[in-house]
Amino acid sequence: MVEIKKLDKENKGELKKFIKFQLDLYKGNEYFVPPLIIDDLETLNPAKNPAFDFCEADYFMAYKAGKPAGRIAAIINKQVNESSGEKAARFGFVDFIDDKEVSAALIGEVEKWAKDKGMEKLIGPLSFTDLDKEGCLIEGFDELSTMATIYNYPYYREHIESLGYEKESDWVEFLIPVPDSIPDKHLRIAEIVKKKFGLKVLKYSSRPRLKRDYGRKLFELINDSYKDLYQFSRLTDRQIEKYIEEYINLLDLDLVTLIVKEDDNELVGVGISMPSMSKALQKSGGKFFPFGWISLLKGLKGKNDRVDLLLVGVRPDYQSKGVNALLFTDLIPQYIKKGYKYAESNPELETNSKVQNQWEAFSPRQHKRRRSFVKNLS
């Protein structure tokens, strides 16, 4: 017998139970990368997460024989529904033991929740916005996960499909060898792009100056360059302010490249990378205190052979014009200098050929695939 309990999303203790279930389920798994508990607490808390300005959500946990057996979040992103004209709910933060009675009860609870709110279909795994983790891993279970992605056991897909869910969209991920030097093709294209469009690379050594000059513009560029992607949720002013304060302070500015117009420094492209935090997060166990911060600091400052490509954005009117070559002619020497051997692309929509074509010169290996599923509820 499976019991489903709705959590009080404003109760920190209950949110911690929700987060801890995942940590316990994957304890000892060598490929799972835990989230920072403090980050998930903020994401799940309506008082802390500005996405609740346009989202609503509830959280549920499953118990079997009195023991925690699964968790799931039910979410409606009203902003996406308004732009798409759909009545869609989302399920996310989904984890469960290998027991179909448990997964059916969890997902069935969200289906009922969605129907009660007038929704006509359910999709997932998705979170509140595109800067959160999304997609069920369906290939690459023996590959190390990243800070920005979900890891799940192989049985999740079969459980979800057995409940009548079908493929909605796939993301692919690539492990890209860092070359010994900038490819000649990139050098040629970069020079042509600079001259033809009057562009230049801009670097910063001061985080306060970067935030002051381009903090808001950077995230507005992400809004413009990602606006046509699957289930994209435009960042609001409150979200942008939060991301400026939280994320720019963590960045290695050597790995932040801005492409601007020479005449007025107008932003047309950005590339942001970060040392892989996967092994540091594994050592921290998701905890910042009392000693997790030491592992995280080592991940940022210590030796590391992988770099994560977090964000690459190019203004729509400059896309497919070679701006990415200009970004990587600046970033590749930094990767080489810092000793990175591989770059993780992180998820890219399988239909996004513009992005995937840029890796062709680097002999990439597609090592992961993840999927969102959909089911009509009417």
C-alpha positions as CSV (number, residue, x, y, z in Angstrom):
1,M,0.0,0.0,0.0
2,V,1.4,3.4,-1.1
3,E,0.6,6.5,0.9
4,I,1.0,9.9,-0.7
5,K,1.6,13.0,1.5
6,K,1.4,16.6,0.4
7,L,4.2,18.7,1.9
8,D,4.0,22.1,3.4
9,K,6.2,24.0,0.9
10,E,6.8,26.7,3.4
11,N,8.1,24.3,6.0
12,K,11.9,24.1,5.9
13,G,11.9,20.7,7.7
14,E,9.5,19.1,5.1
15,L,11.5,20.6,2.2
16,K,14.7,19.0,3.7
17,K,12.9,15.6,3.8
18,F,12.0,16.1,0.1
19,I,15.6,16.9,-0.8
20,K,17.1,14.2,1.4
21,F,15.1,11.4,-0.3
22,Q,17.1,11.9,-3.5
23,L,20.4,12.0,-1.6
24,D,19.6,8.8,0.2
25,L,18.3,7.0,-3.0
26,Y,21.6,7.7,-4.8
27,K,24.0,7.4,-1.9
28,G,27.2,5.6,-3.1
29,N,26.3,6.0,-6.8
30,E,29.6,7.0,-8.5
31,Y,27.8,9.0,-11.3
32,F,25.3,10.9,-9.3
33,V,26.2,14.6,-8.5
34,P,24.2,15.9,-5.5
35,P,22.7,19.4,-5.6
36,L,23.7,21.9,-3.0
37,I,20.9,21.4,-0.4
38,I,20.9,25.2,0.3
39,D,20.2,25.8,-3.4
40,D,17.4,23.3,-3.7
41,L,15.8,24.8,-0.5
42,E,15.8,28.2,-2.1
43,T,14.4,26.9,-5.4
44,L,11.5,25.0,-3.7
45,N,10.6,27.8,-1.3
46,P,8.0,30.2,-2.7
47,A,9.3,33.0,-0.5
48,K,12.9,32.6,-2.0
49,N,12.3,31.7,-5.6
50,P,11.1,34.6,-7.9
51,A,9.8,32.1,-10.4
52,F,6.8,31.8,-8.1
53,D,5.7,35.2,-9.4
54,F,4.4,33.3,-12.4
55,C,4.5,29.6,-11.2
56,E,2.5,27.6,-8.8
57,A,3.6,24.3,-7.3
58,D,3.0,21.6,-4.7
59,Y,5.2,18.8,-3.5
60,F,4.4,15.2,-2.7
61,M,6.2,12.3,-1.1
62,A,5.3,8.6,-1.4
63,Y,5.6,6.2,1.6
64,K,5.5,2.4,1.4
65,A,5.4,0.3,4.6
66,G,6.0,3.6,6.4
67,K,9.3,4.3,4.7
68,P,10.0,7.1,2.1
69,A,9.7,5.7,-1.4
70,G,9.4,8.6,-3.8
71,R,9.0,12.3,-4.3
72,I,7.6,14.6,-7.0
73,A,6.8,18.3,-7.7
74,A,3.7,19.4,-9.5
75,I,4.2,22.7,-11.3
76,I,2.4,25.1,-13.6
77,N,4.4,27.8,-15.4
78,K,1.7,30.3,-16.3
79,Q,4.1,32.4,-18.3
80,V,4.9,29.5,-20.7
81,N,1.2,28.6,-20.9
82,E,0.2,32.1,-21.9
83,S,2.9,32.3,-24.6
84,S,2.1,28.8,-26.0
85,G,-1.6,28.9,-25.6
86,E,-1.5,25.5,-23.9
87,K,-2.9,24.3,-20.6
88,A,0.1,22.3,-19.5
89,A,1.3,21.2,-16.1
90,R,4.8,19.9,-15.3
91,F,6.2,17.3,-13.1
92,G,9.7,17.7,-11.7
93,F,12.0,16.8,-8.9
94,V,10.9,13.2,-9.5
95,D,12.6,10.3,-7.9
96,F,11.3,6.9,-6.8
97,I,12.4,3.4,-5.8
98,D,12.1,0.6,-8.5
99,D,8.5,-0.1,-7.7
100,K,5.8,0.6,-10.2
101,E,3.1,0.9,-7.6
102,V,5.1,3.9,-6.1
103,S,5.8,5.6,-9.4
104,A,2.2,5.2,-10.5
105,A,0.9,6.7,-7.3
106,L,3.2,9.6,-7.4
107,I,2.6,10.6,-11.0
108,G,-1.1,9.8,-10.7
109,E,-1.3,12.3,-7.8
110,V,0.2,15.0,-10.1
111,E,-2.2,14.1,-12.9
112,K,-5.1,14.6,-10.5
113,W,-3.7,17.9,-9.3
114,A,-3.3,19.1,-12.8
115,K,-6.8,18.1,-13.9
116,D,-8.2,19.8,-10.8
117,K,-6.5,23.0,-12.0
118,G,-7.9,22.8,-15.5
119,M,-4.8,21.5,-17.2
120,E,-5.1,19.4,-20.3
121,K,-1.6,17.7,-20.4
122,L,1.3,16.9,-18.2
123,I,4.9,17.1,-19.3
124,G,8.2,16.4,-17.5
125,P,10.6,16.1,-15.9
126,L,10.7,19.9,-16.1
127,S,11.3,22.4,-13.3
128,F,10.2,26.0,-12.9
129,T,12.4,27.5,-15.6
130,D,15.1,26.6,-18.2
131,L,17.9,27.6,-15.8
132,D,16.8,24.7,-13.5
133,K,17.5,21.0,-14.2
134,E,15.3,19.2,-16.7
135,G,14.9,16.0,-18.6
136,C,15.0,12.3,-17.7
137,L,18.3,10.7,-18.4
138,I,17.8,7.8,-21.0
139,E,21.4,7.3,-22.2
140,G,24.7,7.7,-20.4
141,F,24.1,6.1,-17.1
142,D,27.8,5.3,-16.7
143,E,28.9,8.9,-17.3
144,L,29.6,11.4,-14.5
145,S,26.7,13.8,-14.2
146,T,27.2,17.6,-14.0
147,M,26.2,20.3,-11.6
148,A,23.5,21.5,-14.1
149,T,21.9,18.2,-14.9
150,I,19.7,15.4,-13.5
151,Y,21.0,11.9,-12.9
152,N,18.5,9.1,-12.6
153,Y,18.4,5.3,-12.7
154,P,17.7,3.5,-16.0
155,Y,14.3,2.2,-14.7
156,Y,12.7,5.7,-14.6
157,R,12.0,5.7,-18.3
158,E,10.2,2.4,-18.3
159,H,8.1,3.4,-15.3
160,I,7.1,6.7,-16.9
161,E,6.3,5.1,-20.3
162,S,4.3,2.4,-18.7
163,L,1.9,5.1,-17.5
164,G,1.1,6.2,-21.0
165,Y,3.7,8.9,-21.5
166,E,5.4,9.5,-24.8
167,K,8.4,11.5,-26.0
168,E,7.9,15.2,-26.2
169,S,11.5,16.4,-26.6
170,D,15.1,15.2,-26.3
171,W,18.3,16.9,-25.3
172,V,21.8,15.6,-26.2
173,E,25.1,16.2,-24.4
174,F,28.6,16.0,-25.7
175,L,32.0,15.4,-24.2
176,I,34.4,17.6,-26.2
177,P,38.2,17.1,-26.2
178,V,39.9,20.4,-25.7
179,P,42.3,20.9,-28.6
180,D,46.0,21.7,-28.2
181,S,45.5,24.9,-30.1
182,I,42.7,27.0,-31.7
183,P,41.6,25.3,-34.9
184,D,42.7,27.2,-38.0
185,K,39.1,27.3,-39.3
186,H,38.0,29.1,-36.1
187,L,40.8,31.6,-36.4
188,R,39.9,32.5,-39.9
189,I,36.2,32.8,-39.2
190,A,36.9,34.9,-36.1
191,E,39.0,37.4,-38.0
192,I,36.4,37.6,-40.8
193,V,33.6,38.2,-38.2
194,K,35.5,40.9,-36.4
195,K,36.1,42.9,-39.5
196,K,32.8,42.3,-41.2
197,F,30.6,43.2,-38.3
198,G,32.9,45.4,-36.3
199,L,33.0,43.2,-33.2
200,K,35.6,42.7,-30.4
201,V,36.2,40.5,-27.4
202,L,35.6,42.1,-24.0
203,K,37.0,40.7,-20.8
204,Y,36.6,41.8,-17.1
205,S,38.9,41.3,-14.1
206,S,36.4,42.8,-11.6
207,R,33.1,41.2,-10.7
208,P,31.5,44.4,-9.4
209,R,32.4,46.2,-12.7
210,L,31.0,43.2,-14.8
211,K,27.8,43.3,-12.8
212,R,27.5,47.0,-13.1
213,D,28.2,47.2,-16.9
214,Y,26.7,44.0,-18.2
215,G,25.0,42.0,-15.4
216,R,21.4,42.9,-16.6
217,K,22.4,43.0,-20.3
218,L,23.8,39.5,-20.0
219,F,20.6,37.9,-18.9
220,E,18.5,40.1,-21.3
221,L,20.7,38.6,-24.0
222,I,19.8,35.1,-22.7
223,N,16.1,36.0,-22.9
224,D,16.5,37.1,-26.5
225,S,18.7,34.3,-27.7
226,Y,16.8,31.5,-26.0
227,K,13.2,32.8,-26.6
228,D,12.3,30.3,-29.4
229,L,13.6,27.2,-27.5
230,Y,11.4,24.4,-26.1
231,Q,9.3,25.5,-23.1
232,F,11.5,28.6,-22.6
233,S,10.4,30.8,-19.7
234,R,11.5,34.4,-20.0
235,L,13.5,35.7,-17.0
236,T,11.7,38.4,-15.1
237,D,13.4,41.4,-13.5
238,R,13.3,39.8,-10.1
239,Q,14.9,36.6,-11.5
240,I,17.6,38.6,-13.3
241,E,18.5,40.5,-10.1
242,K,18.8,37.2,-8.2
243,Y,21.0,35.6,-10.8
244,I,23.2,38.7,-11.0
245,E,23.9,38.6,-7.3
246,E,24.2,34.8,-7.0
247,Y,26.0,33.6,-10.0
248,I,28.4,36.3,-11.2
249,N,30.2,36.1,-7.8
250,L,31.0,32.4,-8.4
251,L,32.5,32.9,-11.9
252,D,36.1,32.6,-12.9
253,L,36.2,35.7,-15.1
254,D,38.9,34.2,-17.3
255,L,36.1,31.9,-18.5
256,V,33.6,34.7,-19.2
257,T,33.8,36.1,-22.7
258,L,31.7,39.0,-24.0
259,I,31.4,39.8,-27.7
260,V,30.5,43.5,-28.2
261,K,30.3,46.0,-31.0
262,E,33.5,48.0,-31.4
263,D,31.8,51.4,-31.7
264,D,29.5,51.4,-28.7
265,N,30.2,48.2,-26.7
266,E,26.7,46.8,-27.3
267,L,26.5,43.2,-26.3
268,V,25.9,40.7,-29.0
269,G,27.3,37.4,-27.6
270,V,28.4,35.8,-24.4
271,G,30.1,32.5,-23.4
272,I,30.3,31.4,-19.8
273,S,32.2,28.3,-18.6
274,M,33.0,27.0,-15.2
275,P,35.3,24.4,-13.8
276,S,33.5,21.1,-13.4
277,M,32.1,21.0,-9.8
278,S,30.9,17.3,-10.1
279,K,33.6,15.7,-8.0
280,A,33.6,18.5,-5.5
281,L,29.9,18.2,-5.0
282,Q,30.2,14.5,-4.6
283,K,32.7,15.0,-1.8
284,S,30.6,17.7,-0.2
285,G,27.5,15.4,-0.1
286,G,25.4,18.5,-1.1
287,K,26.3,20.2,2.2
288,F,28.0,23.6,2.4
289,F,28.5,23.4,6.2
290,P,30.5,22.5,8.1
291,F,33.2,21.3,5.7
292,G,31.5,21.0,2.3
293,W,32.8,24.5,1.3
294,I,36.3,23.1,1.4
295,S,35.5,20.6,-1.3
296,L,33.7,23.2,-3.3
297,L,36.6,25.7,-3.1
298,K,39.0,23.0,-4.2
299,G,36.7,22.3,-7.2
300,L,36.8,26.0,-8.1
301,K,40.5,26.6,-7.5
302,G,42.2,23.2,-7.7
303,K,43.3,21.0,-10.5
304,N,40.5,19.8,-12.7
305,D,40.5,18.2,-16.2
306,R,36.9,19.2,-17.1
307,V,35.2,22.5,-17.8
308,D,31.4,22.9,-18.0
309,L,30.0,25.1,-20.8
310,L,27.2,26.8,-18.8
311,L,25.8,29.4,-21.2
312,V,26.5,30.4,-24.8
313,G,24.1,33.1,-26.1
314,V,24.2,35.1,-29.3
315,R,21.8,37.8,-30.2
316,P,19.3,36.5,-32.8
317,D,20.4,38.9,-35.5
318,Y,24.0,37.7,-35.2
319,Q,23.3,34.0,-35.0
320,S,24.8,31.7,-37.7
321,K,27.3,34.5,-38.6
322,G,30.3,33.0,-36.9
323,V,30.2,34.8,-33.5
324,N,30.6,31.5,-31.7
325,A,34.0,31.1,-33.4
326,L,35.0,34.5,-31.9
327,L,33.9,33.3,-28.5
328,F,36.0,30.1,-28.6
329,T,39.1,31.7,-30.0
330,D,39.2,33.5,-26.7
331,L,38.1,30.6,-24.4
332,I,40.2,27.8,-25.9
333,P,43.5,29.3,-24.8
334,Q,42.1,29.7,-21.3
335,Y,41.0,26.1,-21.2
336,I,44.5,25.0,-22.3
337,K,46.2,27.3,-19.8
338,K,44.1,25.9,-16.9
339,G,44.8,22.3,-17.9
340,Y,41.3,21.3,-19.0
341,K,41.2,18.1,-21.2
342,Y,37.5,17.9,-21.8
343,A,34.5,20.3,-22.0
344,E,31.0,19.2,-21.1
345,S,28.4,20.8,-23.4
346,N,25.5,20.2,-21.0
347,P,22.0,19.7,-22.5
348,E,21.2,20.9,-26.0
349,L,17.9,20.3,-27.8
350,E,18.5,17.5,-30.3
351,T,16.8,19.8,-32.9
352,N,19.2,22.7,-32.2
353,S,21.6,22.1,-35.1
354,K,23.0,25.6,-34.8
355,V,24.6,24.8,-31.5
356,Q,25.7,21.2,-32.4
357,N,27.4,22.3,-35.6
358,Q,29.9,24.3,-33.7
359,W,31.4,21.2,-32.1
360,E,32.2,19.5,-35.4
361,A,35.8,20.7,-35.5
362,F,36.5,19.2,-32.0
363,S,35.7,15.4,-32.5
364,P,32.9,15.4,-29.9
365,R,31.4,12.3,-28.3
366,Q,27.7,12.3,-27.7
367,H,27.7,10.6,-24.3
368,K,24.2,11.4,-22.8
369,R,20.6,11.9,-23.8
370,R,17.7,13.0,-21.8
371,R,14.0,13.3,-22.5
372,S,10.8,15.1,-21.5
373,F,7.6,13.0,-21.7
374,V,4.0,14.1,-22.3
375,K,0.6,12.7,-21.6
376,N,-2.8,14.2,-22.6
377,L,-5.1,14.4,-19.6
378,S,-8.4,15.1,-21.3
